[in-house]
Amino acid sequence: MKILILSLLALLSVPTVPNMVVKDAPEYVKWGSVAVEEARKRYSAEIIDYKHIGRTNLTQKKCEEKFKLWLRKSNGVEFGILVLIQFDPSTERIQAIQFSEVNR
């Protein structure tokens, strides 16, 4: 009985994972979601891998986030793409999204 009570107390004292993820999520996660959604629309494919390459500050009003995604079409064909998202960092308004296919 003590083990059961201690186990329940331990579970209740640990913060939930979603709260930790939202609180500690890197800034690029928002742009990664945009990259994944836009790639899904454009290529009608399943995203099977995702990598954040980095952010470049192009000007004071323009930043670029770069992602590499690995996709799989319904026929099993796999391929990689680079997604570049340019946006205004002060307003977070997207200015351009570019796609290019890449090798592994």
Secondary structure, DSSP 8 states (H G I E B T S, - for coil): -HHHHHHHHHHHHS--HHHHHHHH--THHHHHHHHHHHHHHHH--EEEEEEEEEEEEEETTEEEEEEEEEEE-TTS-EEEEEEEEEEETTTTEEEEEEEEEE--
